[in-house]
Every structure is written in structure tokens, then in C-alpha cells.
Amino acid sequence: MVTTIGILGAGRVGSAVARTALKAGYAVHISGSGPAADIQLIVDIVIPGAVAMTAAEVAASADLVILAVPMHKFRTVDPGTLAGKIVIDTMNYWQPIDGTLDEFTTDARSSSEVVADYFASAHLVKTLNHIGYHDLETDARPAGDPQRHGLALAGEAETAAVVAEVLNRFGFDPVYAGPLVAGAAFEPGSPIFGGRHTADELAIELGLAEAA
Ligand SMILES: NC(=O)c1ccc[n+]([C@@H]2O[C@H](COP(=O)([O-])OP(=O)(O)OC[C@H]3O[C@@H](n4cnc5c(N)ncnc54)[C@H](OP(=O)(O)O)[C@@H]3O)[C@@H](O)[C@H]2O)c1
């Protein structure tokens, strides 16, 4: 059972996810790339209630870890610290920010499959990447609300089920797309990326259901 969520990255996405997780009742441990003291002030002001730590401490103490670092930085995260952990990959390869990263331009696979090779001992699930960080808090709705939006997730089914419950508590309907390869359907450039969809609409976009 997930009670403590760890977040690697205290930037735009990491902060928004942290506030969402706190509101959902989770304990939140968060880090930047350096010592806890470097982010203490921002955590106190922007994410009150979260605990600032180093990345290694976050990884060791959390039941589930959310990767919210820029794609060009993912190899600075020590994969050994995430061995055996459930890890959410929120990252997108975004050339204006990441520059040209050959491993993504020459590899036809979805970005999360490339990332999963690096974190080979972790249980990686792709989600939270196709919603704008600013929409995460404003779009959250209670279960059953007709306005509730869906969030797609991809990864191994058993791990994805754990992550789905977290998304549900965050205020979204999880829509399981399939194994990591299915995550290509909600990467940048896809109709899902950056849009707002109900779970039913997402299922149609993902080819899991037919339009009525
Ligand atoms: N923009 C959106 O709406 C959106 C939505 C969903 C997903 N995404 C994706 O989310 C990811 C993060 O984007 P962002 O806009 O939040 O980035 P950001 O604002 O630049 O923040 C990045 C954070 O990652 C930290 N970091 C870097 N290397 C680290 C490491 N090895 N361990 C721990 N923390 C580390 C940075 O800390 P330092 O300052 O110490 O380096 C910083 O706190 C990107 O891949 C992006 O594509 C973006």
C-alpha cells in the first residue's frame, strides 16, 4: 500500500504533483539534484507539508517514486537507488528544453521504454506526462464527477494497478493503455498529449473502445 510518495525534482511538475499528493492524503518526500537545504525554502513556501530530502533519501523512504526531472537529466538519477521500486515516469522528450538527445531521436521506441532500460530494476509506469503541470491541481475532481478527466497510464499490469489507485486519489480516472510500449500513444505530438479527456474519450483515443 502506498502511503509515502517520493518525488525526484522540485520544479514545475514536481511541485504540482507534490501539492496534489499532499491534498490526497499522502506523505510527500521531495528532492532536487542536491542537498535538502537547497530546496528547503521553496518547499516551505510552495509545498508546505512536504519533506525536503536528498534524492537518495527520497528513493529509500518512499513507497512509490515519481520521476519529475528534465529528460536530459534522467541519467543523473542513480538507478541503484530505485531498484525494486514502483516508479512513475512523468518525463517527455522535449527538444526545445532537452536539446537533441540521440538516444530518443534514433530509437523508435516510446521514451519510457528507453528510460526503463536504464532503471532496469525498477517497476516503471508512464503517466502524468500528458497533463500540463498547471492543470493537475485545477482539473482534479472527486470520483463520479461527470467533469472528471482521465489520465492514461502504461506499464506492467500489476504495477499499473497500484499507480491507478494513486491517480484516482489525485482526482482523475485512470485509463490503462497496456504495457510501456502503449505509452507512445500519449507522448508529445499525440492527440492525447496536452488535451483534456474524460476516461471514455481517452479509451477511444487509445483504441480501447469504439466511439458510440
Ligand atoms: N511542463 C509540463 O506541464 C509537464 C507536464 C508533464 C510532464 N512534464 C515533464 O516533467 C519533467 C520535469 O519538468 P519540469 O518542467 O518540472 O522541470 P523543471 O521545472 O526544470 O524542474 C526540474 C527539477 O528536477 C530536478 N533534478 C534534476 N536532476 C535531478 C536529479 N538527478 N535528482 C533529483 N532531482 C533532479 C531539478 O533540481 P536542480 O534545480 O537541483 O537541478 C529541478 O528541481 C520533464 O521531463 C517534462 O517534460 C512536463
Ligand as a Chemical Component Dictionary entry (heavy atoms), coordinates in Angstrom:
data_LIG
# 
_chem_comp.id                   LIG 
_chem_comp.type                 NON-POLYMER 
_chem_comp.pdbx_formal_charge   0 
_chem_comp.three_letter_code    LIG 
# 
loop_
_chem_comp_atom.comp_id 
_chem_comp_atom.atom_id 
_chem_comp_atom.alt_atom_id 
_chem_comp_atom.type_symbol 
_chem_comp_atom.charge 
_chem_comp_atom.model_Cartn_x 
_chem_comp_atom.model_Cartn_y 
_chem_comp_atom.model_Cartn_z 
_chem_comp_atom.pdbx_ordinal 
LIG N1  N1  N 0  5.627  21.285 -18.297 1  
LIG C1  C1  C 0  4.614  20.454 -18.093 2  
LIG O1  O1  O 0  3.443  20.852 -17.976 3  
LIG C2  C2  C 0  4.905  18.982 -17.984 4  
LIG C3  C3  C 0  3.844  18.118 -17.739 5  
LIG C4  C4  C 0  4.106  16.775 -17.550 6  
LIG C5  C5  C 0  5.407  16.310 -17.619 7  
LIG N2  N2  N 1  6.436  17.164 -17.876 8  
LIG C6  C6  C 0  7.798  16.635 -17.841 9  
LIG O2  O2  O 0  8.224  16.660 -16.476 10 
LIG C7  C7  C 0  9.644  16.724 -16.403 11 
LIG C8  C8  C 0  10.048 17.830 -15.442 12 
LIG O3  O3  O 0  9.680  19.081 -15.992 13 
LIG P1  P1  P 0  9.677  20.423 -15.114 14 
LIG O4  O4  O 0  9.097  21.462 -16.004 15 
LIG O5  O5  O -1 9.076  20.186 -13.783 16 
LIG O6  O6  O 0  11.257 20.676 -14.920 17 
LIG P2  P2  P 0  11.934 21.827 -14.038 18 
LIG O7  O7  O 0  10.928 22.837 -13.610 19 
LIG O8  O8  O 0  13.135 22.256 -14.797 20 
LIG O9  O9  O 0  12.404 21.048 -12.721 21 
LIG C9  C9  C 0  13.328 20.015 -12.792 22 
LIG C10 C10 C 0  13.695 19.581 -11.385 23 
LIG O10 O10 O 0  14.446 18.357 -11.492 24 
LIG C11 C11 C 0  15.492 18.442 -10.552 25 
LIG N3  N3  N 0  16.552 17.486 -10.847 26 
LIG C12 C12 C 0  17.443 17.454 -11.859 27 
LIG N4  N4  N 0  18.239 16.368 -11.769 28 
LIG C13 C13 C 0  17.837 15.699 -10.652 29 
LIG C14 C14 C 0  18.256 14.508 -10.022 30 
LIG N5  N5  N 0  19.253 13.760 -10.515 31 
LIG N6  N6  N 0  17.626 14.111 -8.882  32 
LIG C15 C15 C 0  16.608 14.843 -8.364  33 
LIG N7  N7  N 0  16.145 15.989 -8.923  34 
LIG C16 C16 C 0  16.763 16.410 -10.062 35 
LIG C17 C17 C 0  15.929 19.881 -10.619 36 
LIG O11 O11 O 0  16.720 20.177 -9.489  37 
LIG P3  P3  P 0  18.007 21.148 -9.594  38 
LIG O12 O12 O 0  17.445 22.525 -9.707  39 
LIG O13 O13 O 0  18.701 20.881 -8.301  40 
LIG O14 O14 O 0  18.768 20.711 -10.822 41 
LIG C18 C18 C 0  14.562 20.558 -10.614 42 
LIG O15 O15 O 0  14.072 20.651 -9.294  43 
LIG C19 C19 C 0  10.123 16.948 -17.843 44 
LIG O16 O16 O 0  10.606 15.748 -18.376 45 
LIG C20 C20 C 0  8.871  17.394 -18.574 46 
LIG O17 O17 O 0  8.890  17.033 -19.932 47 
LIG C21 C21 C 0  6.212  18.489 -18.044 48 
# 
loop_
_chem_comp_bond.comp_id 
_chem_comp_bond.atom_id_1 
_chem_comp_bond.atom_id_2 
_chem_comp_bond.value_order 
_chem_comp_bond.pdbx_ordinal 
LIG N1  C1  SING 1  
LIG C1  O1  DOUB 2  
LIG C1  C2  SING 3  
LIG C2  C3  SING 4  
LIG C2  C21 DOUB 5  
LIG C3  C4  DOUB 6  
LIG C4  C5  SING 7  
LIG C5  N2  DOUB 8  
LIG N2  C6  SING 9  
LIG N2  C21 SING 10 
LIG C6  O2  SING 11 
LIG C6  C20 SING 12 
LIG O2  C7  SING 13 
LIG C7  C8  SING 14 
LIG C7  C19 SING 15 
LIG C8  O3  SING 16 
LIG O3  P1  SING 17 
LIG P1  O4  DOUB 18 
LIG P1  O5  SING 19 
LIG P1  O6  SING 20 
LIG O6  P2  SING 21 
LIG P2  O7  DOUB 22 
LIG P2  O8  SING 23 
LIG P2  O9  SING 24 
LIG O9  C9  SING 25 
LIG C9  C10 SING 26 
LIG C10 O10 SING 27 
LIG C10 C18 SING 28 
LIG O10 C11 SING 29 
LIG C11 N3  SING 30 
LIG C11 C17 SING 31 
LIG N3  C12 SING 32 
LIG N3  C16 SING 33 
LIG C12 N4  DOUB 34 
LIG N4  C13 SING 35 
LIG C13 C14 SING 36 
LIG C13 C16 DOUB 37 
LIG C14 N5  SING 38 
LIG C14 N6  DOUB 39 
LIG N6  C15 SING 40 
LIG C15 N7  DOUB 41 
LIG N7  C16 SING 42 
LIG C17 O11 SING 43 
LIG C17 C18 SING 44 
LIG O11 P3  SING 45 
LIG P3  O12 DOUB 46 
LIG P3  O13 SING 47 
LIG P3  O14 SING 48 
LIG C18 O15 SING 49 
LIG C19 O16 SING 50 
LIG C19 C20 SING 51 
LIG C20 O17 SING 52 
# 
